[in-house]
């Protein structure tokens, strides 16, 4: 079994981070045929995801994302590719959210 661990710090706050996590969950459901369940909490959320050969969770807080996944034997051979793709998707969503957040802070010219 191969493990994937991804940590990303952010400055979005919990509400905006939730939006990013839900968008990520929708993407992996469609792109990778995952089953995702979101468990909301007061200070963090957990997105549990699963499909044949993959099981994991994404912890969402106001200042970071923590993804842990276990790949089964067959998918373990593709760990580096899968990890790179997950990082790319999460980073793209974070960049989009953070650029949107910065744009709202600009003062009228």
Phi, psi and omega in degrees: 000138178251143179249145174242133177226122179229130177236130177226122173279152176206174179232037186275335191083164187294318183298312180292322178297323176300316179300316178297314181297318179294320177297318178299315180299318178297319180297313182289331174297315182284313188283324186240009178058041179274154168258121181242141175231130179257126177247109183275141176232179180286321184243352178199160175239158174234126173257109176269136180226149184199147169198175180303121178089357181217135174211135180189188179211151174242116176270129184243122176235179180291346182226000176198162171244140178227111181251130175233131178217146174246127179258137176291178185305310184293316180284340179302330179294339182253020185309310184298318179294315181295315180299317179297320180293317179296316178300316181299314181296313181294317179296321179295317178294319177296315180299317180297316180292318181290325177290324176294322179294318179296321182297326181284344181273347182293140177275146178302141187279000000 
